[in-house]
Amino acid sequence: MNRSLTPRRLAIAVPAAVGAFALAVVPAAATSTPAQIATSKTNGVAYLKSLQAADGSYAGFGLSNEWAFSAFAAAGTAVVDVAPGGDTTKNARTVYRNLLSTSGWPSASPVVTDYERGTLNAYAAGIDPARVSASRNLIANIYSYWQTPEPGYFGPSANFNGTVFAALALGGAKTQTGSARIPQALTNSLVARIRANQHNDGGWQYSKAEGNPTALATAGDIDMTGAAMAALCASGVPGTDTDVVQAKNFLKSKLVTTSGAFNSMYGVNTSSNGWAVAGLNACGINPQTGDFLTTAGKTPIDFLIANQYNPGGGFKYKPADTSPTAYASIDSLRAVAGGGFTSTPPVPVTPGAPQWVAQSTFTSGTATKLALTVDDGAGGLKVCSVSFTPTGTTTTLGDVLNAATTAATPAGCVTSVTPSSGTGTITAVNGKANSGSNTWKVSVDGSAFAGAARNKVINVGDTIALRWGA
């Protein structure tokens, strides 16, 4: 199984002074009040700030602490405001953006979850994930892992977590104005695969179960159930949906009456609680009332706060642990703060710092990518990343489609376009021609579909959707 999105199981060393300070007091568990939650958030943010390196970084090549950005955003702290010793030139957002922009990130052999992790945390940091730099478009990177033989899956279908986190990233990372970035046809395809992998008990696992009665009959996992719930709700599925309710009931069945913990396959731990609560939060289900308030008066939030060191702010992974860990603290704080797996970046307090940063134009001569979907109106959806080198600060739809015929990943997204040159209306794509009111239309970044013409201006980072229909 690909656990690349869940490195929190690993113990992380913390500065000795922080650890000693953190061990000062462990609060008694009780149903958590707004004041207790506020204190937990304040102390948790302070602990996560202590994890920042002297150069301002949280992340490096491979897996590291950038998940802190989703927790900061949920807790109301802008990532650009997090700077070592107050040195704003080393603020966490700028350092992370620079890392994402390097050609060697994430590694020599990347997997789809690398780009999903980057998207979720860039978004929380206030970096438009489609416009990280002139060369880096994280949305296009994700699109390149579309599985043409198994539409709706991203990355190898056996690693189902890659598809769940594709839905979280593509559905959760809205445009800067808060609109859905990807077309409904792609969202529907993702949702269908997530539903098809729900186990009989209402939970999910990290590996594929669709079409396998034996796998579907196995027990679900707390962590992945929280993530899959959040993925459905980030995709627009309501919290009252039958599959979401079944997932909620699965989590309820795993609740420990005396503590508010969930019985996880990894044993009782804060990270599993954090992922479950993140799923509940994303679906608008209160983790402190109703089904999640036990007869002993305990809730999942109580369990998390009971395992937080105060005033140090870090969280233990397991109740018997004697020190906090970074990943447990990130997962726990994000949940206590009411977050899902990403959050809209807060408005910074640093003077002059914008809420969002983004590449504004193409750089002539710098190779880049764009995300493209082609919907033939008959259930045939193609998804790809288009590689090309712009010759100006903008390009055109015609030039993008021409590039897609030879430089798309996966290949075959566009096999032909008519006309193949000029500036006029596009009359056919992949051999399917306009017919009466059914014509090729285009949407960019979730805008309303309108007639597709070769000379339509395309800007850096635009997410392009072509659709045939009325």
Residue pairs with C-beta under 8 A, 6 or more apart in sequence:
1 159
1 161
1 206
1 207
2 111
2 113
2 155
2 156
2 159
2 161
2 162
2 206
3 9
3 161
3 206
4 63
4 111
4 113
4 114
4 117
5 113
5 116
5 117
5 161
5 165
6 161
6 223
6 271
7 63
7 327
8 67
8 271
8 317
8 325
8 326
8 327
8 328
8 330
8 331
9 266
9 271
9 317
9 327
10 325
10 327
11 317
11 325
12 65
12 325
12 326
12 327
14 22
14 50
14 51
14 314
14 323
14 324
14 325
14 326
15 50
18 47
18 50
18 312
18 314
19 312
19 314
19 323
19 324
21 311
21 312
22 47
22 309
22 312
22 313
22 314
22 323
22 324
23 309
23 312
23 322
23 323
24 309
24 310
24 311
24 312
25 309
25 310
25 311
26 306
26 307
26 308
26 309
26 310
27 36
27 305
27 306
27 308
27 310
28 306
29 259
29 260
29 298
29 302
29 303
29 305
29 306
30 36
30 297
30 302
31 288
31 293
31 297
31 298
31 299
31 302
32 40
32 288
32 299
32 301
32 302
32 305
32 336
36 305
37 301
37 305
37 336
37 337
39 310
40 304
40 305
40 308
40 310
40 333
40 336
41 75
41 76
41 333
41 336
41 337
42 313
43 308
43 310
43 311
43 312
43 313
44 71
44 75
44 308
44 313
44 314
44 315
44 329
44 332
44 333
44 336
44 337
45 71
45 72
45 75
45 77
45 313
45 333
46 311
46 313
47 312
47 313
47 314
47 324
47 329
47 333
48 68
48 71
48 72
48 313
48 326
48 329
48 330
48 333
49 82
51 58
51 65
51 68
51 326
52 58
52 82
52 83
52 84
52 92
53 84
54 84
55 84
55 90
55 95
56 83
56 84
56 87
56 90
56 91
56 92
56 94
56 95
57 92
57 95
57 96
57 99
58 64
58 65
58 66
58 68
58 69
58 92
58 95
58 96
59 65
59 66
59 96
59 99
59 121
60 99
61 104
61 105
61 106
61 107
62 106
62 107
65 326
65 327
65 330
66 96
66 117
66 118
66 121
67 117
67 121
67 327
67 330
67 331
67 334
68 326
68 330
69 79
69 92
69 96
69 121
69 122
69 124
69 125
70 120
70 121
70 124
70 330
70 334
70 339
70 341
70 342
70 343
71 329
71 330
71 331
71 333
71 334
71 337
71 339
72 78
72 79
72 82
72 124
73 79
73 124
73 125
73 339
73 342
73 343
73 344
73 345
73 346
74 124
74 333
74 334
74 337
74 338
74 339
74 340
74 343
75 333
75 334
75 337
75 339
76 337
76 346
77 346
78 93
78 126
78 345
78 346
78 347
78 348
78 349
78 350
78 353
78 355
79 91
79 92
79 93
79 96
79 124
79 125
79 126
79 345
80 91
80 92
80 93
80 94
80 125
80 126
80 348
80 350
80 353
81 91
81 348
81 349
81 350
81 353
82 91
82 92
82 93
83 89
83 90
83 91
83 92
83 350
84 90
88 350
88 353
91 350
91 353
92 125
93 125
93 126
93 127
93 357
96 121
96 122
96 125
96 127
97 122
97 125
97 127
97 132
97 133
97 357
99 105
100 118
100 122
100 127
100 132
100 133
100 136
100 138
101 132
101 133
101 135
101 136
103 135
105 118
106 114
106 115
106 118
107 114
110 141
111 155
111 162
112 142
112 145
112 154
112 155
112 162
112 165
112 166
113 155
113 159
113 161
113 162
113 165
115 138
115 141
115 142
115 145
115 169
116 142
116 162
116 165
116 166
116 168
116 169
117 165
118 129
118 138
118 141
119 129
119 138
119 139
119 142
119 169
119 170
119 173
120 165
120 168
120 169
120 172
120 173
120 341
120 342
121 342
122 128
122 129
122 132
122 138
122 173
123 129
123 172
123 173
123 174
123 342
123 344
123 345
124 342
124 343
124 344
124 345
125 345
126 345
126 348
126 354
126 355
126 356
126 357
127 356
127 357
127 358
128 175
128 176
128 356
128 357
128 358
128 359
128 461
129 137
129 138
129 139
129 169
129 173
130 137
130 138
130 139
130 140
130 181
130 371
130 461
130 462
130 463
131 137
131 358
131 359
131 360
131 460
131 461
132 138
132 358
132 359
133 359
134 359
134 361
134 362
134 363
134 366
134 368
134 460
135 363
135 366
135 367
135 368
137 368
137 369
137 370
137 371
137 385
137 460
137 461
138 169
139 170
139 173
139 181
139 182
139 371
139 461
139 463
140 369
140 370
140 371
140 385
140 386
141 369
141 385
142 154
142 166
142 169
142 170
142 371
143 371
143 372
143 373
143 383
143 384
143 385
144 369
144 384
144 385
144 409
144 410
145 154
145 155
145 162
145 166
146 153
146 154
146 383
146 384
146 410
147 153
147 154
147 155
147 156
147 157
147 410
148 382
148 410
148 412
150 157
151 189
151 381
151 383
152 163
152 189
152 190
152 192
152 193
153 160
153 162
153 163
153 193
154 162
154 163
154 166
154 190
155 162
155 163
155 166
156 162
157 163
157 208
157 210
158 207
158 208
159 206
159 207
159 208
160 197
160 204
160 205
160 206
160 207
160 208
160 209
160 224
161 206
161 224
161 227
163 190
163 193
163 194
163 197
164 194
164 204
164 224
164 227
164 228
164 231
165 227
165 231
165 341
166 190
167 187
167 190
167 191
167 194
167 231
167 232
167 234
167 235
168 227
168 230
168 231
168 234
168 340
168 341
168 342
169 342
170 181
170 182
170 186
170 187
170 190
171 180
171 182
171 187
171 190
171 231
171 234
171 235
171 236
172 230
172 234
172 340
172 341
172 342
173 181
173 342
174 180
174 181
174 344
175 181
175 445
175 446
176 356
176 358
178 344
179 445
179 446
180 187
180 236
180 446
181 445
181 446
181 463
182 371
182 373
182 446
182 463
182 465
183 373
183 375
183 443
183 446
183 465
183 467
185 373
185 375
185 381
185 465
185 467
186 373
186 381
186 383
186 465
187 235
187 236
189 381
190 231
190 235
191 232
191 235
191 237
193 210
194 204
194 228
194 231
194 232
194 235
195 232
195 243
196 210
196 211
197 204
197 205
197 208
197 209
197 210
197 228
198 204
198 209
198 216
198 228
198 243
198 246
198 247
199 205
199 209
199 215
199 216
199 217
199 218
199 219
199 220
200 216
200 217
201 219
201 220
201 250
201 253
202 220
202 225
202 246
202 247
202 248
202 249
202 250
203 219
203 220
203 221
203 222
203 224
203 225
203 247
203 250
203 251
204 220
204 221
204 224
204 225
204 227
204 228
204 247
205 215
205 218
205 220
205 221
205 224
206 221
206 224
207 215
208 215
209 215
209 216
209 218
210 216
219 265
220 250
221 264
221 265
222 251
222 254
222 262
222 263
222 264
222 265
222 272
222 273
222 275
222 276
223 264
223 266
223 271
223 272
223 275
223 276
224 275
225 247
225 250
225 251
225 276
225 279
226 251
226 275
226 276
226 277
226 278
226 279
226 280
227 275
227 278
227 279
227 341
228 247
228 279
229 244
229 247
229 248
229 279
229 280
229 282
229 283
230 278
230 279
230 281
230 282
230 283
230 340
230 341
232 241
232 243
232 244
232 283
233 239
233 244
233 279
233 282
233 283
233 284
233 340
234 282
234 340
234 341
237 243
237 244
238 244
238 283
239 283
239 284
239 285
244 283
247 279
248 280
248 283
248 285
248 291
249 291
251 262
251 276
251 279
251 280
251 292
252 291
252 292
254 262
254 263
254 264
255 261
255 262
255 263
255 292
255 294
255 300
256 262
256 263
256 268
256 294
256 298
256 303
257 294
257 295
257 296
257 298
258 294
258 296
258 298
259 268
259 298
259 302
259 303
259 306
260 273
260 292
260 294
260 298
260 299
260 300
260 301
260 302
260 303
260 306
261 268
261 269
261 273
261 300
261 303
262 268
262 272
262 273
262 276
262 300
264 272
266 272
267 318
268 303
268 318
268 319
269 317
269 318
269 328
270 303
270 304
270 307
270 315
270 316
270 317
270 318
270 328
270 331
270 332
271 317
271 327
271 328
271 331
271 332
273 300
273 303
273 304
273 331
273 332
273 335
274 304
274 328
274 330
274 331
274 332
274 334
274 335
275 331
275 335
276 287
276 300
276 335
277 287
277 300
277 301
277 304
277 335
277 336
278 331
278 334
278 335
278 339
278 340
278 341
279 340
280 286
280 287
280 292
280 300
281 287
281 335
281 338
281 339
281 340
282 340
282 341
285 292
286 292
287 299
287 300
287 301
287 335
288 299
288 300
288 301
289 299
292 299
292 300
293 299
300 335
301 335
301 336
304 315
304 332
304 335
304 336
305 336
306 319
307 315
307 316
307 319
307 332
308 314
308 315
308 316
308 332
309 315
309 316
309 324
312 324
313 329
314 323
314 324
314 325
314 326
314 328
314 329
315 324
315 325
315 328
315 329
315 331
315 332
315 333
316 322
316 323
316 324
316 325
316 328
317 325
317 327
317 328
334 341
345 355
345 356
346 355
347 355
348 354
348 355
358 461
359 460
359 461
360 460
361 393
361 394
361 459
361 460
362 368
362 390
362 392
362 393
362 394
362 395
362 459
362 460
363 390
363 393
364 390
364 391
364 392
364 393
365 389
365 390
365 391
366 389
366 390
367 387
367 388
367 389
368 387
368 388
368 389
368 390
368 460
369 385
369 386
369 387
369 388
370 385
370 386
370 388
370 400
370 458
370 461
370 462
370 463
370 464
371 385
371 386
371 463
371 464
372 383
372 384
372 385
372 386
372 400
372 404
372 408
372 413
372 414
372 464
372 465
372 466
373 381
373 382
373 383
373 384
373 464
373 465
373 466
374 381
374 382
374 413
374 414
374 429
374 430
374 466
375 381
375 382
375 465
375 466
375 467
375 468
375 469
376 430
376 432
376 468
377 438
377 467
377 468
377 469
382 412
382 413
382 414
382 430
383 410
383 413
384 404
384 408
384 409
384 410
384 411
384 412
384 413
384 414
385 408
385 409
386 400
386 403
386 404
386 407
386 408
386 413
387 403
387 407
387 408
387 409
388 395
388 399
388 400
388 403
388 407
394 457
394 458
394 459
394 460
395 457
395 458
396 423
396 454
396 455
396 456
396 457
396 458
397 426
397 442
397 452
397 453
397 454
397 455
397 456
397 458
397 464
398 417
398 421
398 422
398 423
398 426
398 453
398 454
398 455
398 456
399 458
400 458
400 464
401 414
401 417
401 426
401 429
401 454
402 417
402 420
404 413
404 414
405 414
405 415
405 416
405 417
408 414
414 429
414 430
415 430
415 431
416 428
416 429
416 430
416 431
417 426
417 428
417 429
418 426
418 427
418 428
418 429
418 433
419 426
419 427
419 454
421 454
422 454
423 453
423 454
423 455
424 453
424 454
424 455
425 434
425 451
425 452
425 453
425 454
426 440
426 452
426 453
426 454
427 433
427 434
427 440
428 434
428 440
429 440
429 466
429 468
432 468
434 440
434 468
437 470
438 468
438 469
438 470
439 451
439 452
439 468
439 469
440 451
440 452
440 466
440 467
440 468
441 449
441 450
441 451
441 452
441 466
441 467
441 468
441 469
442 449
442 450
442 451
442 452
442 456
442 464
442 465
442 466
442 467
443 449
443 450
443 464
443 465
443 467
444 458
444 462
444 463
444 464
444 465
445 462
445 463
446 463
449 465
449 467
452 466
458 464
